[in-house]
Amino acid sequence: MGRHKVLQRIEETFRETLAGQGPRAVLVLGETSTGKTRLAQEWLQKLEDRASCWIARGNPISAGSPFGLLGQLLRSGLGLREGDPLDLQRCTLHEQMRLLVGEEQADRIAELLGVLLGIPFPESVQLQAAREDAVLMGDQMLQAFLDWLRAETSCRPEEPHTTGELRELVERSGGHPFFLEELLRARAKGVV
């Protein structure tokens, strides 16, 4: 499929999302150095100010880290930089959660997202208990991410589109509009 047709297909999928037809996913597959990143850059330039863009990049070294891409998306969406002092990251994360979800939920969500991001918070009893069960901990971190994503997209319904291994989010998003763009480096022929 030619570059123009792929860009057209991505744009059509994005418009369907904005039209309220629910979350959509676009998967671009191709050999290394076949232009997937260039394609994404071209589309992002065409996107202009119609939506925010949150970016995460897959890395074969971190392939075993189940929340690695979610952490990148969070950092991108929240404007957090890894090199910033932890106190600044912690305050920024908590304040943004407070503004998005309110006082009642901010502590829980910020604490769990902090685990996902490597930003330590004083541990609550609930977090200490979750650390005893890896499945429970993973479920709670994913739920905190989804809570943030729902709050973020309900505030700005034309945002975001994300990158990564997030197919489950399409199903679990509860119908909140967001655009899932997944660019994978894969040994595949053509573009799907």
N, C-alpha and C positions, 0 to 999 in steps of 0.2 A: 504494500500500500504506500503511495507517495506521501511525502511530507505534508503537502497541502491538504490531502484527504484526512490525514491523521489529525492535523490541527483543527480541521472542520468538525471532525467527529468529537474531539475533546470539547470544542465550543458548544456543540449541540447538547452534549451531556451536561455541561455546566448550566446552560439555559434551562434545561429540564429541571435541574435542581432549584434554580431561582424561581421557576414557575410553580413551585410547590409540589412537584411530582415525587418528592421524597429524596433521600440520599442516593447518590449514584457513585459508581466507581469506574475508573478508567485504568486499565493495566497496559503499560507499554513494555513490551519485551523485545530484547535484541541482544546480539553479541556485543562484547566489549568494543568500544570505539565506533559504534554505528550511529551515534548522534542523538541518543536519548536525552542527555543533559541539554544539548543545544535545542532540541524540540521543546523541552520544558521551559527553557529561557525565552524562546520565541513566544510561547503561549502566555507566559507571565507578563511579557511586554504588552501583549494584546489585552490582557486582563485589566490593565491600568488600575483605576480606583474602584472597580466594581466589587471587589472583595479583598480581604486580607489574605496573605499567603503565609502559611506556616510550613516550614521545611524540615524534613528529617532525611538523613541519607543512610542507607543500609551499608554495613561494613562486614565483610566476611569474618573478621576477627571477633566482632561482637555478636555473631549470629546466634550464640547460645544465650544471650541476654534477652529474656522475654520482654522487658520493659525499656530496652535501650532506645528504640524509636519513639516510644511514647514520651520518654524524658526529653528527647530532642524537640518534639512537637511542643511540649510544655514550655521549654526554655524559649523557643521561637515565639509562641503565642503570648507569653508573659513578659518577653523582653529581658529575660534573665541571662546573664553571661557567666560562664563557669569561672572566669578569672576574678570576678568581683568578690569582695569580702563576704564571708558567710553571714555575718550579721545583716549586711545590706540585702543579700538574697532572701534571708529569712523574713525580714521586715517587709520587703516588697511582695513576697509570696503571700504572707498573711494579710497584708492590707488589700491586695487585689482580690483575695478570696472574700474578705469582709465586704468589700464593695459589690462583688458579684452575687454572693449567696447569703449575706447577712451574718450578724454576730453569732447566731445559734449554730450554724454549720461551718463557719470559717475555721475554727480550731481543728475540727476533725479532718476536714478536707486538706487544709494546709499541712497538717502533720503527716498525713499519708502521702501527699504529693511530695513533701520534703524527703520522705524515704525514697521515693521513686527518683528524685533529683539529686540525692546525696546531700541534702541540706538538713542537718539535724535540728530537731526541735526537742524541747523537754518532753519525755515520753509520758503519755497518759496511760492509765490502767488498761484501756481498750487496746492501745498499740502494743503494750507489753504482752497482753494475752494473745494478740494476733501473731506476734513473733514466735509463739510456741507452735504454730501450725502454718507451714509454708503455703498450703492451699488457701487457707483463710486469709493470710497476709496478701497473697496475690489477688484474691477476689476483692479485698477491701481497697487495695491500691487501684485496681481497675475501676471499681465503683467510684472512687474519689475522682479519677480522671474523667469518667463519664459525667459525674455531677458537675465538674468544672466545664466540660464541653457543652453540656446542656445549658448551663447558665450563660456561658459565653455566646452560644449561638442564639439563645432566646433574646439576648440583649442586642445582638447584631445579626439578624437573620440571613444576611447575604454572606456571612463569613462562616467558617473558614474553609479552606480546602487543605488537606493534609497529605503527607507522604508517608508511606510505610506499610508495615504488616498489620493493617487495621481492618481487615474485612469484617471482623466481629463487630466493630463499631457501627458499621452500616446497619447491621441487623439490630443492634442494641441501642441505637440512637433515639429510639422512641419517636421517629418521624421528624426530628429536628433537622432543618436543612443544613447540610454541609456537603462539601464536595471532596470526595476521596480520590486523590490522584496518586497512583502508585507507580513509581518508576523503578523497575527492577533490572539489575544487571543479570541477565540470564542467558543461557545458551539455548536460545530459541530462534527460530527462523520467522521473519516477518513481524508484524505488529498485530496484536489482538485488540 
